[in-house]
Amino acid sequence: MQKNIHPQYRPVVFRDRSAGKSFLTNSTRTSDKTVRWEDGREYPVIDVEVSSASHPFWTGRGTVLDTAGRVERFRRRYADKVLPARTATA
């Protein structure tokens, strides 16, 4: 690896403002703001809108689409309008 061309990889706190959760991880992101973490040290903090603490997929608050109902409704609507089968030609 070449020296002095890669960004600095260091501990950074990501804070999910909507869920009120924070987590410490390594990143190349930088920030002028800092926060004191549980270990007593200061780390750069990056505020994010969505994380696994607030995203509906991870929290279980997501809605499931009724795709089976849509397919059945389509079949009922167009059942009498069946097109003739195509014949295969060489």
C-alpha positions in Angstrom: 0.0 0.0 0.0 1.3 3.4 -0.8 1.9 5.8 2.1 0.1 9.1 2.6 -2.6 8.6 0.0 -5.3 7.0 2.1 -7.7 8.8 4.5 -7.2 8.4 8.2 -9.1 5.5 9.6 -10.1 6.2 13.2 -12.9 5.7 15.8 -16.0 7.9 15.1 -19.4 8.1 16.9 -22.5 7.9 14.7 -25.5 9.3 16.4 -29.1 8.6 15.2 -31.0 11.7 16.2 -34.5 10.2 15.6 -33.9 7.1 17.8 -31.6 8.7 20.4 -29.0 6.0 19.9 -25.2 6.2 19.3 -22.6 3.7 18.3 -18.8 3.9 18.1 -17.1 2.4 15.1 -14.1 3.0 12.8 -14.6 5.2 9.8 -12.8 7.5 7.4 -15.5 10.2 7.9 -14.5 13.3 9.7 -16.4 15.9 11.7 -15.7 19.2 13.5 -18.1 18.2 16.3 -17.0 15.9 19.1 -18.8 14.0 21.9 -17.5 12.4 25.1 -18.1 8.6 24.8 -18.7 6.1 27.6 -15.0 5.4 28.0 -14.3 9.1 28.8 -12.6 10.0 25.6 -13.6 12.5 23.0 -14.5 11.3 19.5 -15.8 13.0 16.4 -19.6 12.6 16.1 -21.6 12.3 12.9 -25.4 12.7 13.0 -27.3 10.4 10.8 -31.1 10.5 9.9 -31.6 6.7 9.8 -29.7 3.8 11.3 -30.6 0.2 12.3 -32.1 1.7 15.5 -34.7 3.6 13.6 -35.2 2.0 10.2 -38.5 0.2 9.9 -36.9 -2.9 8.4 -34.7 -3.5 11.5 -37.3 -2.4 14.1 -40.1 -4.5 12.7 -42.5 -1.5 12.2 -42.5 -1.9 8.4 -45.6 -2.8 6.4 -45.9 -5.8 4.3 -47.5 -5.4 0.9 -50.3 -7.8 0.0 -48.8 -9.0 -3.3 -50.8 -12.2 -3.3 -54.1 -10.3 -3.1 -53.0 -8.1 -6.0 -52.2 -11.1 -8.2 -55.5 -12.7 -7.4 -57.4 -9.5 -8.2 -55.5 -9.2 -11.5 -56.4 -12.8 -12.4 -60.1 -12.2 -11.6 -60.2 -9.0 -13.6 -58.6 -10.4 -16.7 -59.7 -14.1 -16.5 -62.2 -13.8 -19.3 -59.7 -11.9 -21.6 -57.4 -14.8 -22.2 -55.2 -14.4 -25.3 -54.7 -17.3 -27.7 -51.4 -19.1 -27.1 -48.6 -18.3 -29.5 -47.3 -21.0 -31.8 -43.6 -21.5 -31.9 -42.0 -20.9 -35.3 -38.6 -22.1 -36.2 
